[in-house]
Every structure is written in structure tokens, then in C-alpha cells.
């Protein structure tokens, strides 16, 4: 009788294990399967009488970032179908949480309800120009791909419909709990199954197994967990974090990473036990501005704009043993994390990737009063070959903040490496300190060139044949005129200067670092009416 009961129990727990597997598969693929059976918008048969009506349809969230407020070009139809199209969607009727939900569902299906309307010529022109700004850099990088710019633009606009859906509501189903529940059910059933098969006492085995299951991830990911728990949301798209994980700057400098993939592999080898994850290289291309100034009270300040398409940011406080305390800003989009990317910054996975951002801060300052920022130059890649250790230029800011107490020490650090840029472009660095010294560091013809200049944007500063090459525009002149001959401005005036100069992309954040009192003020999206100020004390 006992054997029969044991066989029954083994069969029942095996069925529970199967149920766990089915739940996991449901969580992973349920959205895609459901998407095959839901009603979609028939964009090929829009009739005049459809305009002004309310439509409800299922879409897969797949959009092209426009630098227009609350508007995106959303794909309709099957992504693999040649007859798929792009339609303008207006998100202004949604709450902020629903907008975030739309962006966080990239690659997933949602149901939208909204009013269908025609797009007039002025609006279509505005959308077209934004779309061109998104793709024109690709056109120039590919040397025109055999088309004139006008022909290229015409090809881009072929799938764009002259219609807009003003989204009023959206709904989506969260499949994530199915995966989590399936894993728990499968593991629990497996443990019980083992107990039945080997006739182990469940009251002894289960507590031990559960204790081990909890202890192992806590031990392996202790600093990951501490860093994730330190994340605080300031506002939509902006977070602060205390870095307790990515503190091996010397290891990063010694890794000899000469490409973005090398850096990604080093990060994952050191902090995720070799799991592979590629950085989003598109988000390592940006236009920016930086300058040094002095306040009327004598404090030295470092101003910096980060110009790029829509992305989220994290302000990172770092104070590891053996390194200088620092504050810096990183772009979350590099890890595909953000309101407009695949991974929500408010999700556990998003917070996990956020923990790796200290290695890729793009601007910052340290306790010794050294400030630094990286800015793009659209020139050929930099690849020095002087027999020195390799260093990817994205790692330079972290190295400077952690190890350098002056501009001279920062220059000595850079001179000790062969610098590499990757991604078909190069970059220059703006470095300043509380003594009032400032330099722009560029790599031209394989040589490091240092120019003492109080500001820079995205064109070469060094005199000579390369001067003003890159992306010259009027931003540099505007900054110079605003600073005046003495470069004395208040922190508020510095922020006004930053929000008044933008490149063709959107300014995602503007920072004013006070190198003397170790505070930073930051505003998002050129909105200098909402400035957030932080010190190391309230971040640590």
C-alpha cells in the first residue's frame, strides 16, 4: 500500500513539475502566442469615414524615437511583412505612468484605444524632419549607400502613413509572474520528487534546501543587492544610486579593453559570472557641450550638456576603498534600460543593469575637485599603437574620477595608455579642476593633443589642420559669448547657458558641478525650472 502511495506521489509531483515548466513557457512566450490571435489595425484600408472614430487595436510596441514631445512613429502590421507601415501615435492624452508603460513594453503586445485622424502637411513635415534627424547620421556613416540624400529621405517616408492615432487608453498583460511562479513551482516540485524517490524526510530536507537556495544568491550577489536597494527614483527617467558593486577601477584599467565588446565582456565576467550581454552601441554616440567657469564667490564650476535622443539617466555616487569619492552621471540606454527601451528602469532587471553603470559615467567630479566629461567627434576612430596598455576611451572618466587629484594627473593617466574609441568615431575629453585649470584632450593622427580652452562642443579645438572638424555649429560661440572674457557666472546662469545651447539632438540632462563644495545641480530636458541639487552627503 505504501509503495502505491509513493508511486502516486511521484506521479503527482511530476505533474506539478510539468505545470511549472508550462508556466515558465507561458511567461516567456505567452505574449507572442496571444499576439497571433488578437485583432490588429488594418492600416491598408483606411477610409474617409474612419477618420474621427475611436479604434481599438492590438499592436506590438515597435517605434522610432522622434525628438518631438509625446509623439512617436509606431510600426503597424507584421514587422516581417513588406506591407507593414509606420503611423504617428500621439501619447499626450496618456498619464505619465501609461506613457512609461508604453515605452517599457518595447517588443511586446499591448491593446490601445484612441481616435484616428489625418495628419496635415505641417505636422507631417515636422515628423519627417525628426525622422530624418534620426537616420541621417546613418546615411553619412555609410557614405550615402549609393543614393542622394533626397532619395534616401524619400525611401524613409515610403512606409509613413499620413494618419495619427491619438491614444487615450492602453492595456497590457504582465506575463512576468507566470515565469516566476513556474520557477518556484518547478523547484519545489523537484525537491519533493527527490524526497519521494530517495525516501528522504521532507521536514528535514525542505528547510535545508530552502536555506541553501536563499543563501547562495545572497552570497553571490551581496553587493549587487546592496547597490540595487540604494537606487532611488527622483523623477521619471532620473535616478540616484550608491555604487557598492563596480569598484574595481584598477581591474578595468588593467583589462586592456580596446573595444566596446571587450568592455562589456569584462564587466560581465567580473560581476555576472561570465553571462554575456552586449552594450547598446547606438547609445555611445552623442553630441554634448562642456565649459569651465568661476562663480562670483570664487567657486570653480564645470558645466555639461548631454545631448542625445530620449534616454534615462542615473546619478552615481561612488566611494570605494583606495579611490577618491566621486559623483557622476551615466546613460541607462547603454544597457537598453529606460522608459523608451526594452527594459524598464523600475524592474528588477533594470535595477540590476543600473548597478553596472559606474564604469560608463560620461561626466562627473571627485572629492579633489577634478571634473571631466566625454564628448563625441565625428572623425575616424582612434587606435593608438605605442606599445602601451590599451584603454577604451569610455573607461577614461571612471579612471580620472577614481585616481586623479588634478588636471596634470589626469593627463599623465591618459598618456600612460594607448587610447581606443571604436564605433566609427572618436571623442575628446574636457577636464578641469578647482585650481581653475582646464584642458580639452583630443587624439589626432594617433597623437594625444592637449589644448587649454575653457569650453568645447563636438568639433576639434586644437589649432591646425583638424580645427573645427567634427560637428561644428554655433553652440561654441554662444557659450563663449555667454561666459564673457572673465568666465564669471553664477551656478544659475551656468545652467541657463547650458539649457540655451543644444545640438540637433535633444538635451537629456544639463549638469553644473561645483568643484569646491562638491555638489552637483542637474536638470532634465532643458527644464531649468526644475533643478535637482545633490551633495555627496545626501547621496552616500
Secondary structure as UniProt FT lines:
FT   HELIX           2..35
FT   HELIX           43..45
FT   HELIX           48..50
FT   TURN            51..52
FT   STRAND          54..60
FT   STRAND          63..64
FT   TURN            69..70
FT   STRAND          71..76
FT   TURN            79..80
FT   TURN            82..83
FT   STRAND          85..90
FT   TURN            92..93
FT   HELIX           96..104
FT   TURN            105..107
FT   STRAND          109..118
FT   HELIX           121..141
FT   HELIX           143..146
FT   HELIX           149..157
FT   TURN            158..159
FT   STRAND          160..171
FT   HELIX           176..197
FT   TURN            198..199
FT   HELIX           202..220
FT   HELIX           222..230
FT   STRAND          232..235
FT   TURN            236..237
FT   STRAND          238..243
FT   HELIX           249..254
FT   HELIX           260..271
FT   TURN            273..274
FT   HELIX           281..284
FT   STRAND          287..294
FT   TURN            296..297
FT   STRAND          300..307
FT   STRAND          313..318
FT   TURN            321..322
FT   STRAND          326..331
FT   HELIX           332..335
FT   TURN            339..340
FT   TURN            345..346
FT   HELIX           348..354
FT   TURN            355..356
FT   HELIX           357..360
FT   STRAND          363..366
FT   TURN            367..368
FT   STRAND          370..377
FT   STRAND          389..392
FT   HELIX           393..395
FT   HELIX           396..403
FT   HELIX           407..415
FT   STRAND          417..420
FT   TURN            423..424
FT   STRAND          426..433
FT   TURN            434..435
FT   STRAND          438..444
FT   TURN            445..446
FT   STRAND          447..451
FT   STRAND          455..456
FT   TURN            465..468
FT   HELIX           475..483
FT   TURN            484..487
FT   HELIX           491..500
FT   STRAND          507..514
FT   TURN            515..518
FT   STRAND          519..524
FT   TURN            525..526
FT   TURN            528..529
FT   STRAND          532..535
FT   HELIX           536..539
//
